[in-house]
Amino acid sequence: MDLGLGGKIALVTGAANGIGRAVAQALAGEGARVYLADLDAAGAVAAADALRSAGTAAEGIRLDVGDAASVEETFARVLSREKRLDILVNSAGILRTSTLRESTPADWELLSRINVGGVYLCCTAAARAMSEQHYGKIVNLSSVSAFKGGGSVGNVLYGASKAAVAALTKGFAREYAPFGINVNAIAPAVTQTPMTHDSFSNAELRARVERSIPAGRIAEPSEIANLTLFLVSDLAAYVNGSIVVIDGGLLTA
């Protein structure tokens, strides 16, 4: 099925690895020109180089989503070159696994700056440009931990930050729908990424998590990417402000 993404200009944050990289690969595979943005500039460039070697259009750039100046600079660079931005996927995020008693104000400040502030800053920059062209698709990465007050790996502070992402998604969708912009979020269950790798080096924890999911396994980044493709396509033109859960049945258990 042709999703109509050929020639679209896309920016994916947190694209050096994990879900962000899988999303960038999927978009490039559909013919979009993809900017892979990450604080790990070398990783973003390497991921983009791999896509270009496969014959797709991609470029890696450094982006600190929690820094307003970095966000403005990155979006200005893309818009100066492309004159438009059709797709934004906010995948950048960090994880904390400590208990509430072990957590610190610094943990909360960092999670808020990256997971919440990053989505706000990038959505604001993208929506400004998309409003002028009266077209745009934004997908934010939330989490099932937003519904559970913490998840299988991430702690309650992480869950709270992802709940804030869900609220931002609904607010941006409501305000910018009249400008032809769709803003949705995906709420995955725990996914096999470098961010969760250390936690799952504990075989007992991994087995316990897998038993808690009716599907019997954790998600692959490509599965999150496939859902993202649908949401940024015009097949989902009437989907706006939704938080789409992809969890192997976890929330039904």
N, C-alpha and C positions, 0 to 999 in steps of 0.2 A: 504494500500500500504506500502510495506517495503521500507523505505528510505535508508537502508543500513548504519545506524548510530550505530548499535550495536557494542559495544566494542571501539568506537572512544573515544579519550581523548579530552575533551572540557574545556575551561576556559571562564567564563562569568564574565565581570566586572559589577559593579553596581547591583549585584545579590541579595542583601538583600531584595529588594522589587521592585515593579513596573514592567516595561518591562523586566529588567534583570532577575528578579525572575521567571517571566512567561516563558522566554526563557530557563532558567535552568530546569524548570519543564518539558517543552516540550522535551528538549534534553534527560533528564533522562528517560522520558517515552518511548523514542525510543531506549533505551538501551545504551546510551553513559554514560561514567564515567565523571561526571561533577564536576569541581572545581568552587565554588561560591565565587567570590572575591568582597570585598567591604571595604570601609573605616570604615563602621559600622561592625566591626568584629563579635560582638555578634549577629547582625541581620543575617549576612552571615552564621554563625554556626547554628542558629536556623532554617534558611531556609533549610540548608543541612540536619539537623537532621530530619526535616519533610519529606524530600525526602527519606532518609534512612528508616524511619519508614514505608514508603510505599513500601519498598523492592528494591529501586534503589540505585545505587552507586553515592555518592556525598560527598563532603567535603567543609566546609566553611573556608575561609582564609582571613586575613586582607590584603588589598591592597590600597595604596594611588596612584592612577594613575598619579597624577601630580608630583610625586617624583621619579626621575630616579633610586635612590637606592632601593626604595620599589619595583618598577617594576622589576628590575634585580633580586632581592631576591626572589620574588614570582615566576617568570618564572623559575629560577634556581631550586627552590624547586619542582615545578611540573615536570620539566624535569628530575631531579635526581631520582624522584620516578617512573615516567612512561616511561622514555627514549624516549618519543615522545610527540608531541602536534599536534592534527589533526584539531581542531576547536578553533577559538577565536571569541568571540562576545563582541564588545566594546559598552556596554550600559551605563557605568558610565557617569554622566553629572550633571550639575547644571543649575538652571534657574534664570534669573533676569527679573523683570517685570516693572521696573521704566522707565520713559521716558528718552530720550537722555538728556534733560535738567537737569533731576534729577540724572543721572548716574554719576559715578566717575571713575577716572583712576583705582582705586582699583577694581571696578566692572569688568572692562575690563581685568585687569591683572588676576583676579581669573577665569573668564570665559575662557580666553585663556589657562591658565595653566591646567585646568581640561578638558574642552571640546575639545580643540585642542591638547595641549601637551600630554594629556593622551592617545589619539588615536595614535599620533605619536610614543610615547614611547612603547606602547603595541604592535602596529603593527611591529615596528622595532625588538622587542624582539622575537615575534612570527615568523616573516618572516625569521629571522636568523636560528631558529630551523627547520622550515618547509622546508627551502631550502636544508638542509642536507638530509632530508628524501624525497625530491622531491614530496611533497604533502602537501596541507593545504587549509583550508577554513577560510576566515576572513570576518566578517560582522560588519560594523560600523553603529552606529545610528546617522543619520543626522536628518533633519526635514524639513517639508514644509516651515518653516520660513526661510530656506536658500534661497528659491525662492521668498519670499515675503518681505524680509528685516525686519523680525520680524513676529510674528504669532498672533494667537488669544489670547495667554497668554504671551509668551516670548517676550522680547523687541528686538530692532534692534541689540543690542550687542549679544544677544543670537543667533539671525538669522545669524549674521556674523560669529560667531564661528561654527555654523552648516554648513555654506557654505564652511568654511575652511575644515571641515570634508569631504565634498564631493570632494574637490580638492585633499586632501590627498588620498582618496580612489582611485581616478583615477590614481594618480601618482604611488601608491604602486602596483596597478593592472598591469600597463604598465611595471614596472620594474621587477616584480616577476612572471609574467605569464610564462616566459621561465623556471621557476623552479617548475612548477606544482602547483602554488598557485593561488587560486581565491580570489579576494578582491572586495567586493561589499558593498553598503550601502543601508539602508532603510531610507526613509524620511516619517515618519508618520505625520499625522495631530495630533491635540491635543488628548491626550490619558488619560484615567482615571487612574491616578497613585497618590501615596502620594505627588509627586512633584507638581502636579496641584491641589491637594485637597483644599488648602487654597483659591485659586482663585475661585474654583467652589462652595465654600460655599456661594458665592454671586449668588442667584438664577437668578437674572436679567442678569448677565454676562453669566451664563451657557445657559440660554434660547437664548440669542443673538448669542452665538457661535454655538449652535445647529441649529439655523435658517440659519446660513451662510453656512452650510454643506448640499449639496443636499441629502445625505443619512439621514439627520435629527437627527443625534446623534454623540457623540464623540466615539472614538475607545476604544476597550478593549485591555488590554495587551496581552491576548491570541491570538488576531488577528495578532498582530505584531510578536508574537512567531511563529505562523503557517507559515508566510512568511519566517521567519529566517530558519526554518527547511528545506524548499525547497532550499534556497540559500546555505546552508552548506552541502547539499546532492550532490551526483554525478549526480542527475537528472539535476542539474544546472552547469554541468562541462564546458559548453561553455559560461556561463554568467560571464563576468569579467569586472570590472570597471563601472558597472551600478549603478545608483542611482534610486532605485525602490520606487516610490511614493505609499503610501497607505493612502488615505485621504478621502474616502467616496465621492469623486468628488469635494472636496473643490477648487482645482486649476482650475476647469472648470467653477466655478460659476462666 
